């Protein structure tokens, strides 16, 4: 009985390659997003549990939520500063070509 199961012929291996590519893309993106958000337990769960991309897709679109973006607010008491550039040396007339 087990001998027949182990000798299961895989005639078309394209579906195995397609499933691997599918899982690889979703798992990579979900792990990246969990790491960026500091979700340590989600990162471990996504790394260990293999659900053919289902858990990864749910994490990305349902559980992770939008990442809060920092708002840019200029300092209120900071003086307006212009960027400091290095000044080029001035060339006096008649010194050109020396």
NUFIDREN-89368 format. One record per residue (C-alpha): residue number from 1; x negated, z negated, y. Coordinates in pm, whole numbers, plus 32768, in hexadecimal, padded with zeros to 4 digits. Example, Ala and Ser with C-alpha at 12.3 -4.5 7.8 and 13.67 -1.06 7.14 Angstrom:
BEGIN
<rec seq="1" X="7B32" Z="7CF4" Y="7E3E"/>
<rec seq="2" X="7AA9" Z="7D36" Y="7F96"/>
# end
This chain:
BEGIN
<rec seq="1" X="8000" Z="8000" Y="8000"/>
<rec seq="2" X="7EF3" Z="7F9C" Y="80FC"/>
<rec seq="3" X="7E12" Z="80B3" Y="8086"/>
<rec seq="4" X="7F16" Z="81B3" Y="80EF"/>
<rec seq="5" X="7F3C" Z="810C" Y="8242"/>
<rec seq="6" X="7DC8" Z="810F" Y="8287"/>
<rec seq="7" X="7DB1" Z="827D" Y="822C"/>
<rec seq="8" X="7EB9" Z="82E1" Y="832B"/>
<rec seq="9" X="7E4F" Z="8438" Y="83A4"/>
<rec seq="10" X="7E3E" Z="846E" Y="8517"/>
<rec seq="11" X="7E6E" Z="85E3" Y="852E"/>
<rec seq="12" X="7E9F" Z="85F3" Y="86A4"/>
<rec seq="13" X="7DB3" Z="8505" Y="8753"/>
<rec seq="14" X="7E1D" Z="8577" Y="88AF"/>
<rec seq="15" X="7F22" Z="8465" Y="88C9"/>
<rec seq="16" X="7E1A" Z="835A" Y="888D"/>
<rec seq="17" X="7D40" Z="83EA" Y="89A0"/>
<rec seq="18" X="7E6A" Z="8406" Y="8A8C"/>
<rec seq="19" X="7ED4" Z="829D" Y="8A45"/>
<rec seq="20" X="7D70" Z="8222" Y="8A83"/>
<rec seq="21" X="7D5D" Z="82DC" Y="8BCF"/>
<rec seq="22" X="7EB5" Z="8256" Y="8C37"/>
<rec seq="23" X="7E57" Z="80ED" Y="8BE8"/>
<rec seq="24" X="7CFB" Z="810F" Y="8C83"/>
<rec seq="25" X="7D82" Z="8184" Y="8DD3"/>
<rec seq="26" X="7E99" Z="8082" Y="8DF1"/>
<rec seq="27" X="7DC4" Z="7F61" Y="8D73"/>
<rec seq="28" X="7CA9" Z="7FB6" Y="8E60"/>
<rec seq="29" X="7D8D" Z="7FC6" Y="8F8F"/>
<rec seq="30" X="7E46" Z="7E85" Y="8F30"/>
<rec seq="31" X="7D01" Z="7DC7" Y="8EF3"/>
<rec seq="32" X="7C76" Z="7E41" Y="903F"/>
<rec seq="33" X="7DAF" Z="7DD4" Y="90F8"/>
<rec seq="34" X="7DB7" Z="7C7E" Y="904D"/>
<rec seq="35" X="7C49" Z="7C45" Y="90A1"/>
<rec seq="36" X="7C78" Z="7CAA" Y="920E"/>
<rec seq="37" X="7D9C" Z="7BB7" Y="9231"/>
<rec seq="38" X="7CE7" Z="7A9C" Y="9180"/>
<rec seq="39" X="7DE9" Z="7A84" Y="9068"/>
<rec seq="40" X="7D04" Z="79EE" Y="8F60"/>
<rec seq="41" X="7E0C" Z="79B1" Y="8E55"/>
<rec seq="42" X="7EA6" Z="7B09" Y="8E81"/>
<rec seq="43" X="7D4B" Z="7BA1" Y="8E60"/>
<rec seq="44" X="7D10" Z="7AEB" Y="8D16"/>
<rec seq="45" X="7E6A" Z="7B45" Y="8C90"/>
<rec seq="46" X="7E41" Z="7CB3" Y="8CED"/>
<rec seq="47" X="7CE8" Z="7CBB" Y="8C51"/>
<rec seq="48" X="7D53" Z="7C1E" Y="8B05"/>
<rec seq="49" X="7EB7" Z="7C9C" Y="8ACB"/>
<rec seq="50" X="7EE1" Z="7E07" Y="8A6C"/>
<rec seq="51" X="8040" Z="7E94" Y="8AA2"/>
<rec seq="52" X="7FEF" Z="8007" Y="8ACE"/>
<rec seq="53" X="7FFF" Z="7FE5" Y="8C45"/>
<rec seq="54" X="8154" Z="7F3E" Y="8C61"/>
<rec seq="55" X="80D5" Z="7DE8" Y="8CD6"/>
<rec seq="56" X="7FE1" Z="7E90" Y="8DC2"/>
<rec seq="57" X="80F0" Z="7F64" Y="8E65"/>
<rec seq="58" X="81D3" Z="7E34" Y="8E88"/>
<rec seq="59" X="80BA" Z="7D6C" Y="8F29"/>
<rec seq="60" X="8067" Z="7E80" Y="9021"/>
<rec seq="61" X="81CA" Z="7ECB" Y="9092"/>
<rec seq="62" X="828B" Z="7D85" Y="9054"/>
<rec seq="63" X="81B3" Z="7C4D" Y="9043"/>
<rec seq="64" X="8091" Z="7C8E" Y="912E"/>
<rec seq="65" X="815C" Z="7CDB" Y="9265"/>
<rec seq="66" X="80CB" Z="7D7A" Y="939B"/>
<rec seq="67" X="7F7C" Z="7CF9" Y="940D"/>
<rec seq="68" X="7F90" Z="7C55" Y="9562"/>
<rec seq="69" X="7EBE" Z="7D0F" Y="965E"/>
<rec seq="70" X="7E04" Z="7C4B" Y="9767"/>
<rec seq="71" X="7E7B" Z="7C88" Y="98C7"/>
<rec seq="72" X="7D79" Z="7CDC" Y="99CD"/>
<rec seq="73" X="7D90" Z="7BF4" Y="9AF6"/>
<rec seq="74" X="7C7E" Z="7C00" Y="9BFC"/>
<rec seq="75" X="7BF4" Z="7AB5" Y="9C6C"/>
<rec seq="76" X="7CA5" Z="7A37" Y="9DA3"/>
<rec seq="77" X="7B7E" Z="7991" Y="9E4D"/>
<rec seq="78" X="7A74" Z="7A90" Y="9DF1"/>
<rec seq="79" X="79EC" Z="7B56" Y="9F16"/>
<rec seq="80" X="7A0D" Z="7CCC" Y="9F04"/>
<rec seq="81" X="78C1" Z="7D4D" Y="9E8D"/>
<rec seq="82" X="7850" Z="7EB0" Y="9E83"/>
<rec seq="83" X="777B" Z="7F11" Y="9D5C"/>
<rec seq="84" X="760C" Z="7EED" Y="9DA7"/>
<rec seq="85" X="7540" Z="8023" Y="9D69"/>
<rec seq="86" X="73CC" Z="8044" Y="9D71"/>
<rec seq="87" X="7368" Z="80EA" Y="9EB2"/>
<rec seq="88" X="7296" Z="8221" Y="9E9A"/>
<rec seq="89" X="714F" Z="821C" Y="9F59"/>
<rec seq="90" X="716A" Z="82D0" Y="A0A2"/>
<rec seq="91" X="7081" Z="83F4" Y="A0D3"/>
<rec seq="92" X="7004" Z="8424" Y="A234"/>
<rec seq="93" X="6FEF" Z="857D" Y="A2C7"/>
<rec seq="94" X="6EA7" Z="8625" Y="A281"/>
<rec seq="95" X="6E67" Z="8562" Y="A140"/>
<rec seq="96" X="6F20" Z="8658" Y="A066"/>
<rec seq="97" X="6E37" Z="8709" Y="9F78"/>
<rec seq="98" X="6D18" Z="8612" Y="9F92"/>
# end
